[in-house]
Amino acid sequence: MKHAYSANFNTVSCPKEDAVMLNHEQQNTWINHKFVEWQTLWHDYFQADPTLVDYERPERLPRDINSDFDLIFCFAQTTSATREKCFALFPNSTEMQCRFESYLSEPAPTLSASEARQLVERLPVLVRAANPTREACLDIAAVFNAQDPLPEEIHSADSIATLFETSLLDLVPVENMPAKAARLFLAEPLYASAGNYYELRDWVTGAMIDPRQDAVYELVYQLWRSQWQPRLGADGIMLFNRRFA
């Protein structure tokens, strides 16, 4: 049976009425079309941005957005007006831009070891409330101060975000597809903007997801922004100061 398609989803739209979930082919097709649409618009916005004086729009845009280095590295260099147009393509755009602009404009706070410990001790309760996708020990295993030697394990420990990872192949309800596509599209520009850390990405795009999971990402971001890094080891959560890692 052929489904009618809702105009709300622009180029390639989602089935409405009886279709709560798409199949894999439909979902991937829709997401890929949105990537092309957003990529094209972002380059249009970059071309008109007065701060990107050396920007030259490619004749042919890369098919893989993760290889589109202009898309990835120019984003944080644009004006806030350009970024507003970029974010406006996605759900909850105002809150996402507000978070990103605060990262760019506000000085990084500082936290003492005791303050960081108080924050990280809230993390297990928040994680459990957010229904993680895998089990892990959430005890606070250790907090390493500046003078403490770090165990080798900490360099291979997981980020807290891995507790909520799902497969890219997982199907999502139709109403969640714009957020899923937007989080994938924004991943590399936000990662690059944060100096190759994902905590900014998780916090900014957390505005589009379950508030309980967003609360986890916000706390992790607060620690990360203050140079403290929580990691998930076999015996629980470890916290260390990145300045001395």
C-alpha positions in Angstrom: 0.0 0.0 0.0 1.3 3.4 -0.9 1.2 6.0 1.8 0.3 9.7 1.5 3.1 11.9 2.6 3.0 14.9 4.8 4.2 18.2 3.4 5.7 19.1 6.8 8.8 17.1 5.9 9.6 19.0 2.7 11.6 17.2 0.1 11.0 13.6 1.1 8.3 13.3 3.7 7.1 10.8 6.2 4.0 8.7 6.0 1.2 10.0 8.1 -2.0 8.6 9.7 -1.3 4.8 9.9 2.5 5.0 9.6 4.0 5.6 13.0 7.4 4.1 12.0 9.2 4.0 8.6 11.2 1.1 7.4 15.0 1.3 7.2 15.0 2.3 3.5 12.5 5.1 4.0 14.2 6.4 7.1 17.6 6.5 5.5 16.3 8.1 2.4 14.6 10.8 4.3 17.6 11.5 6.5 20.0 11.6 3.5 17.7 14.0 1.7 17.6 16.3 4.7 21.4 16.2 4.8 21.6 17.4 1.2 19.0 20.1 1.9 20.7 21.4 5.0 24.2 21.1 3.5 23.1 23.2 0.6 21.5 25.9 2.7 24.4 26.1 5.1 26.8 26.7 2.2 24.4 29.4 0.9 24.5 31.1 4.4 28.3 30.8 4.5 28.6 32.4 1.1 26.7 35.4 2.3 28.5 35.7 5.7 30.7 38.8 5.9 33.3 37.2 8.2 34.1 34.3 5.9 36.1 36.5 3.4 38.2 33.5 2.2 35.3 31.1 1.8 34.7 29.8 -1.8 31.7 27.7 -2.3 32.7 24.4 -4.0 31.2 23.8 -7.4 30.1 20.3 -6.2 29.5 19.8 -2.5 30.9 16.6 -0.9 28.4 13.7 -0.8 29.5 12.8 2.7 28.9 15.6 5.1 31.6 14.3 7.4 34.1 15.1 4.5 32.7 18.6 4.0 35.4 20.4 5.9 34.0 23.9 5.1 30.7 22.8 6.7 32.6 21.5 9.7 35.2 24.2 10.3 33.5 27.4 9.1 30.4 27.1 11.3 31.9 28.5 14.5 33.6 31.3 12.5 30.4 32.8 11.1 28.4 35.6 12.6 25.6 34.8 15.2 23.1 35.9 12.5 24.4 33.3 10.2 24.3 30.7 12.9 20.8 31.6 13.7 19.8 30.7 10.2 21.7 27.5 10.4 20.1 26.4 13.6 16.6 27.5 12.4 16.5 24.4 10.2 16.3 22.1 13.2 13.9 21.5 16.1 14.2 23.7 19.2 16.6 25.9 17.3 16.4 28.9 19.7 17.6 26.9 22.7 20.3 25.1 20.7 21.7 28.4 19.5 21.5 30.0 22.9 23.6 27.1 24.3 26.1 27.3 21.5 26.5 31.1 21.8 27.0 30.8 25.5 29.9 28.4 24.8 31.5 30.8 22.3 31.0 34.0 24.3 31.1 33.2 28.0 34.4 32.5 29.9 35.0 29.0 31.1 34.1 28.6 34.8 36.4 27.0 37.3 35.6 24.3 39.8 37.6 23.1 42.7 38.0 19.4 43.2 35.4 19.4 46.0 33.0 21.4 43.8 33.6 19.0 40.9 33.0 16.0 43.2 29.7 17.5 44.4 28.6 17.8 40.8 29.7 14.3 39.7 27.9 12.7 42.7 24.6 13.9 41.1 25.4 12.0 37.9 24.3 8.4 38.9 20.8 9.5 39.9 20.4 11.5 36.7 21.7 8.6 34.5 19.3 6.1 36.1 16.3 8.5 35.6 17.2 8.8 31.9 16.8 5.1 31.1 20.3 4.3 29.7 20.5 1.8 26.9 23.1 -0.4 28.6 24.0 -1.3 32.2 27.1 -0.1 33.9 28.5 0.5 37.4 27.6 4.0 38.3 29.4 4.2 41.6 31.8 7.1 42.0 35.0 5.1 41.7 37.6 7.9 42.0 38.2 11.7 41.8 41.7 12.5 40.7 43.1 15.9 41.8 45.8 17.7 40.0 48.7 16.1 41.9 47.3 12.5 41.5 48.8 10.1 39.0 46.2 8.9 36.6 45.7 5.1 36.1 46.2 3.8 32.6 42.6 2.6 32.6 41.3 6.2 32.4 42.6 6.7 28.9 40.5 3.8 27.5 37.5 4.5 29.7 34.2 5.3 28.0 32.4 8.7 27.9 29.2 9.0 29.8 27.3 9.5 26.5 28.0 5.8 25.6 25.3 4.9 28.2 22.8 6.3 25.7 24.2 5.1 22.4 21.9 3.5 19.9 22.7 2.0 16.5 22.4 4.3 13.5 20.2 1.6 12.0 17.7 1.8 14.8 14.3 2.9 13.7 12.7 5.9 15.4 9.1 7.1 15.4 8.3 9.6 12.7 8.0 12.5 15.1 11.6 11.9 16.3 13.2 11.8 12.9 14.0 15.5 12.5 15.8 15.4 15.8 17.7 12.2 14.9 18.8 13.7 11.6 19.7 17.0 13.1 21.9 15.4 15.8 23.8 13.4 13.1 24.2 16.5 10.9 25.4 18.7 13.7 27.8 16.2 15.2 31.0 17.1 13.4 30.6 20.9 13.3 30.0 21.0 17.1 32.8 18.5 17.7 35.2 20.7 15.8 34.0 23.8 17.5 34.8 22.2 20.9 38.3 21.3 20.0 37.5 17.7 19.2 35.4 16.9 22.2 31.8 15.6 22.0 30.5 17.2 25.3 29.4 20.4 23.5 27.6 18.4 20.8 25.7 16.4 23.4 24.7 19.5 25.4 23.6 21.6 22.4 21.7 18.9 20.7 20.3 17.7 24.0 17.8 20.4 23.6 16.0 18.2 21.1 15.7 15.1 23.2 14.2 13.7 26.4 14.8 16.3 29.2 16.0 13.5 31.5 18.8 12.6 29.1 19.4 16.3 28.5 20.0 16.8 32.2 22.8 14.2 32.1 24.4 15.9 29.2 24.1 19.3 30.8 25.9 18.2 34.0 28.6 16.5 32.0 29.0 19.6 30.0 29.3 21.7 33.1 32.2 19.5 34.3 33.9 19.4 30.9 33.6 23.2 30.5 35.4 23.6 33.9 38.2 21.2 32.7 36.8 18.2 34.6 36.3 15.0 32.6 34.0 12.2 33.8 34.8 8.7 32.4 33.1 5.4 32.9 35.4 2.5 34.0 34.8 -1.0 35.0 34.5 0.0 38.7 32.3 3.1 38.1 32.7 6.8 37.3 36.1 8.3 37.4 36.7 12.1 37.3 39.9 13.9 36.5 41.1 17.3 35.6 42.0 17.7 31.9 44.5 20.4 32.6 46.8 17.8 34.1 46.0 14.7 32.1 
